[in-house]
Amino acid sequence: MKDAPFPEIESDTTGTYQVKYRTDDPRIAYQKNKYIKLLSPSTQQVNVLDSKHQFQPDHCWFEEKSGQDTLETITSGGAISLNTHQSYQLTKSPLQTSPLFSMSNKLDEWQVVETALTAQDLKKLKQTLFELIRSDLSNIDAHSLAMRLRPLDPVLQDLLPIFGKEYLSDAAQSRLLHALGNLDSANSQYLLVNVLMSYSSRPEIQFRSLRALAYGDAALSDQTVDSLTNALQNGLETSEVELQNNFYLTVGSIVRHRGKTKRIQQLHDALAIVATESNSLDRKKAAIGALGNTNDVQHLGILKKYAQEMRSPTQNVAIKALGRLNKPEAKIVLVDMLNHEVPKQTVTSLLKAVGDYQLSNETQNKVVQYVESDSEITKQAAIAALAKQSELSETARDSLKQQITKQSDRRTMQLIVNTLERSKL
């Protein structure tokens, strides 16, 4: 294992990051260096403030593993900035004997017994739940806390009033919401939605509940879908304007990861209706952006329509959404737009969007033309689009080399150098 080549790119629930390994016999250590792609559309940037991980491999997997990360998370628009610290320690323990191991491998042969909870049962569950809440939740990792909440699932809705209370610290509140997202049951989903709807004067609580909803991949409950649909149609009530936009974008991402069902289609339909019929420009733009996050080609027609409406207030957001849609049909629309005259106010968005796809040499050469733009922002967008290509065309490479000596802006020069270096890999 130690002789095997170590990966340079890895992923977790936050996104894709660059990682650096080193051997420190008999252990292997690694650290996250930089997040290069984020999963949550409501997150603008994640900075790695500290990262240390190590494990001791054996003939099968590893003997033990431990680590910690300190991250700074910045939401879209920079409205909210959160610092989080997570640590863990894993050790191998002997296999425990259990009747479970003697049961049939066929789940349909397992006996299912359903029993209704009595009033006394519910009372005991509530008592246990609030005993847990009064403990120091910040010292329990989110996964372990989710496992402790699972048997208390029937009474989770009783937690709704406690958020923002003085006895629940900010760290404990954050850990609890994270754990509810990990639990991802019908009741935890519905509680998170209710928290999102109920704390309009506390945007930090709303943001954390929204982020927790985005963690899971289980099917959404009917109550959760109905509540989200209502909020999409009427707008999320919040004191933080940027959170309204993040809400729509996150719902778009949620439907992308929750599978194709009739209930999920209800959210697709709600987003499409807001995108096409809303009288609020802000909500319309947010919904258009959310359609791009769905990764579903059913929304191509709407996005294409808005992307081709020259100089409209929704054109830029529709172009960017086509980039995130990540479908060949969307790429065709973007490349076709690049082959025609592009208005100055949309060229940067178009370059960023086409950069989300692998481009032919011919299309790369179209992008190269903007490297010589008088606008530094446009120039940097063109270089960034080329930087994402697995292989540069000769014309693009030669043009970038020529531009190095012409640059006075240090950031633009560094982008060019990084792009050329990456193309050699």
C-alpha positions, 0 to 999 in steps of 0.5 A: 500500500505504501508503495502505491501512488497516492491520489492528488485529488479526493472528495468528501461531502463538502466537495473535491479537494487537492490532497498531499500524502507523505509516509512516516513509517509505519504511518501514512499522513495526509492533509487537505490543501484546497477545495477545487469544486464544492457540492453545495450551490449555496457555498461560494468558498471553503478555505482549509485553515488546518488539516492533519490526518494519519493512519496505519495500514495493515494487510487488509485496510488499516489498524487505526486512523485519526485526523482533524480539519478546520474549515472556513465556509463562505456562502454565496455573496459572502453574506455568512462566514462560518468556521468549523472544526471537526476531529475523529479517531477510528480504531479496529475492534474485535468482531462482536457476536450477534444473532443478526449474523445468523439471519437470512441474507434475504431481507424479505424473509425477515419478520417485520413487527410494527408496534404503536408507541403508547403515550408513556413510550412517547413521554420516555422518548421525549425525556431521553431526547431532552437529556441528550440536548442538555448534554454538551453536544459539541463534544459529540461528532455529527455521525455519533449524534445522528445514531443517538437521535435515531431511536428518538426519531418519533419525537424529533419535532419537539426540538423545533422551539429550542433553536436560538435558546441560550442553553443551546450554544452556537457550537451545539446548535450547529452540531445538532443540525448537522446530525439531523442532516446525517440522520436523513429520516422523514422526521428529521427532514421535516424538522429541518424544513420547519426550522428553515421556515420558522427562524426568519430573524435568525439567518444563521440558523436557517442557513445551517438547516438548509445546508443540513437538508442538502447532506442527505440522499434518502427519498424526501418525505411527502411533508417535506416536499409539500413544505419546500414546494410552498416555500418555492412558490411563496418565497422563503421568509428571511431577514437575509436577502442572499439566503432567499437565492441560496434556498432556490439554488440548494433545492435545485441541488437537492432534487439532483441528488434525491432520485427521480420520483413523482414527489421530486418531480413536484419540486422540479415543476415548482422551480419551473413555474417560478422561473417562468411565471414569477413577478419577482425578478429576484425569485425568477433569477434564483429559480433559473439558477436552481434549474441548472443545479438539477442536472436534468435536461427537462429544463433545457428549453427554459434555460435556452430561452432565457439564455438567448434573450439578449440583454435581458436581466435573466440572461447571465444567470441562465447562461451560467445555469446551462454550464452547471446543467452538465448535459451535452444538449446544454453544451451545444447551446453554449457553443452555438452562442460563442460562435455568434457575436456576444454582448459585452455584458454576457461574455464573461458568463458565457466563458465561465459556462463553456468552461464547465465542459470539455471543448474541441480545439475549434471551440478552444480557439474561439475562447482564446480570442477573449484572452486578448480582451481589454477587460481583465475580468473577461480575459481571466474568465477565458483563461479559467475556461481553458484551464479546465480543459484536459488537453489544450489545442496548439493554438490556445497554448501558443496564444497563452505563451505569447500573452505572458510577456504582455501581462501587467496584472499579476493574477492574470499572469499567474492564471496563464502560468498555472494553465500552461503547467497543468496542460503538461500533466 
